[in-house]
Every structure is written in C-alpha cells, then in structure tokens.
Amino acid sequence: MPRFIVVHETPFTEEELLARAKASPNYMPKGVSWRCSYCDFTGNRHFCEWEAPDEKVLRRVLRLTQTPFERIHRVRRLDAVSAKFDE
C-alpha cells in the first residue's frame, strides 16, 4: 500500500489530535489509515504518515474531515537498522 507524509502547518492542540485519532477508525474508507504523526506544537507543524491507495483518495479524506494541509508527499520507508526499504 502506498505511503504518504502529509504536512500540516496549523495550530492543532494535543487534545484535538487525540480526538481525531480516536475518531478516525469510524470514518476511514477501506484501504486508508492514519499510521502516526510527528508533532511540533511550538512551531505549529505536524507530519502525519498515511497509507492510502492513492493521493486522490487521501485528499478526499482530508477534505471531508476538514483537515487543513499544505503538502502531501508520496514516500517509501527506509529501515536504517536493516538498511532496507519497505516493499
């Protein structure tokens, strides 16, 4: 499944992100999952890892959930310990 990093430059609070994470299984379409986030609350920047069939579906989910974002990057994960890319 393709992976994406979504960059958000918005003042999400910890409470807001926790609520979104808890609610997300209830509205995700099949094949879409929010895997994790790296949060810079001081700088209002958040980097969220997603799996989705394609960017178009992911953009639709972000719009429907009224989640502001600046960029979406399709990525591959490198495991630095094993020096291998995930398939």
Secondary structure, 3 states (H helix, E strand, C coil): CCEEEEEECCCCCHHHHHHHHHHHHHCCCCCCEEEEEEEECCCCEEEEEEECCCHHHHHHHHHHCCCCCCEEEEECCEECCCCEECC
